[in-house]
Amino acid sequence: MITPTPLMGLVTGFWSFKTFAAAVELGLFTRIAGGRVLTVQGACTEFGLPERPADLLLSACASLGLLERSGEGYRNTEVAEEFLVAGKPYYFGGQVRYCDERTYLPWHRIGEALRTDKPLTWDPQAKDSMFDGDDPEMLALFWEAMYSTSIFTARALTGAYDLSGQRRLLDVGGGAGAFSIELCRQNPDLRATIFDLPHVCAQAETKIASAELTGRVDTITGDFLGDPTLPGGYDTVLLSMILHDWDEPTNELILAKCLDALSPGGTIIISELLLDDDRSGPPAAALMGMNMLVETEGGKNYSGAEYREWLRRAGFADIRTVTFEGPGANGAVLGRKP
Ligand SMILES: C[S@@+](CC[C@H](N)C(=O)[O-])C[C@H]1O[C@@H](n2cnc3c(N)ncnc32)[C@H](O)[C@@H]1O
């Protein structure tokens, strides 16, 4: 029998998110790291909560798979212990914080974006793109969110595509450097250069130093839209979550510059949440597309078929797609410079 019950799941999606975000904001998962069991009474004392909200929060977190029962209390599930404890290598809290503090309220006006085709998180009359360095809130949140999403996505990519033969990678729009850092950690012969805007390279330098990769990962400041060329001589060029920010003509320009930056035989990697070729899913890619409506002018999530066609038109050969499962990508489209 057909029922409206799945629709209730859709309607209450924001209850799940806000419960999750509130627990992260309290630092719940970090406080009980290492298998510590927390009772409702313990949560009252530790977080200064009255008993009813403490009880509701712990129970709701357990229902969402973030906590599990242990005797009279609760402890972190495996996923919470691995990804929601601050300071752990694949900490995901930056993305939770960004969505909670930066995009949640603008999403409330999604109907406006549908009618106007204009972003909601920044004013396109006042600046050229969401990536300008003039917004301190954005500087504090966005690149940390990208780092926390991309660090595991990069690891997932290495499970699907072997970079062990590659030596020099240009990470175009590399952000705070998660991909460069993780790919260099996993591939001892690889060196990487993060190419990004000056205020972003400054953030990347801090991450490179904490990862103890100074010397193997460096940064070059520049503008992949305004600069006529990218730095050259690389055997690998990576575009992770770049092309979904822009429209098709802009992406064709970026791809042409990437082709020039590669040595003959070099490989381009486009890592994204790829839409199925019939555009009917998966939800992670299709809803990231909706988020591009909220956050960008002209960006959208594209299908693997679209990327393959653009690579073919740009002059790449041996074009193929590999699939994997990461928070920031479900696959990568690869091409070789002839
Ligand atoms: C969605 S983020 C992706 C970051 C990173 N590749 C990752 O996957 O974690 C887009 C990145 O593109 C950079 N970017 C945007 N416009 C740029 C431009 N004109 N030149 C260089 N970098 C740019 C932003 O600063 C940001 O770091």
PDBQT file of the ligand as one rigid body, heavy atoms in Angstrom, charges set to zero:
ROOT
HETATM    1  C1  LIG A 401      34.309  24.583  -3.292  1.00  0.00    +0.000 C 
HETATM    2  S1  LIG A 401      35.916  25.096  -2.924  1.00  0.00    +0.000 S 
HETATM    3  C2  LIG A 401      36.860  23.627  -3.231  1.00  0.00    +0.000 C 
HETATM    4  C3  LIG A 401      38.158  23.590  -2.448  1.00  0.00    +0.000 C 
HETATM    5  C4  LIG A 401      39.005  22.328  -2.657  1.00  0.00    +0.000 C 
HETATM    6  N1  LIG A 401      39.281  22.050  -4.040  1.00  0.00    +0.000 N 
HETATM    7  C5  LIG A 401      38.371  21.129  -2.013  1.00  0.00    +0.000 C 
HETATM    8  O1  LIG A 401      37.794  20.285  -2.698  1.00  0.00    +0.000 OA
HETATM    9  O2  LIG A 401      38.430  21.063  -0.779  1.00  0.00    +0.000 OA
HETATM   10  C6  LIG A 401      36.335  26.131  -4.281  1.00  0.00    +0.000 C 
HETATM   11  C7  LIG A 401      37.718  26.708  -4.206  1.00  0.00    +0.000 C 
HETATM   12  O3  LIG A 401      37.962  27.457  -5.402  1.00  0.00    +0.000 OA
HETATM   13  C8  LIG A 401      38.711  28.606  -5.043  1.00  0.00    +0.000 C 
HETATM   14  N2  LIG A 401      38.522  29.644  -6.064  1.00  0.00    +0.000 N 
HETATM   15  C9  LIG A 401      37.366  30.247  -6.391  1.00  0.00    +0.000 A 
HETATM   16  N3  LIG A 401      37.579  31.145  -7.374  1.00  0.00    +0.000 NA
HETATM   17  C10 LIG A 401      38.910  31.108  -7.646  1.00  0.00    +0.000 A 
HETATM   18  C11 LIG A 401      39.723  31.782  -8.595  1.00  0.00    +0.000 A 
HETATM   19  N4  LIG A 401      39.195  32.695  -9.421  1.00  0.00    +0.000 N 
HETATM   20  N5  LIG A 401      41.039  31.474  -8.633  1.00  0.00    +0.000 NA
HETATM   21  C12 LIG A 401      41.571  30.553  -7.786  1.00  0.00    +0.000 A 
HETATM   22  N6  LIG A 401      40.828  29.865  -6.871  1.00  0.00    +0.000 NA
HETATM   23  C13 LIG A 401      39.516  30.146  -6.818  1.00  0.00    +0.000 A 
HETATM   24  C14 LIG A 401      38.088  29.013  -3.715  1.00  0.00    +0.000 C 
HETATM   25  O4  LIG A 401      38.898  29.900  -2.998  1.00  0.00    +0.000 OA
HETATM   26  C15 LIG A 401      37.915  27.662  -3.037  1.00  0.00    +0.000 C 
HETATM   27  O5  LIG A 401      39.041  27.309  -2.303  1.00  0.00    +0.000 OA
ENDROOT
TORSDOF 0
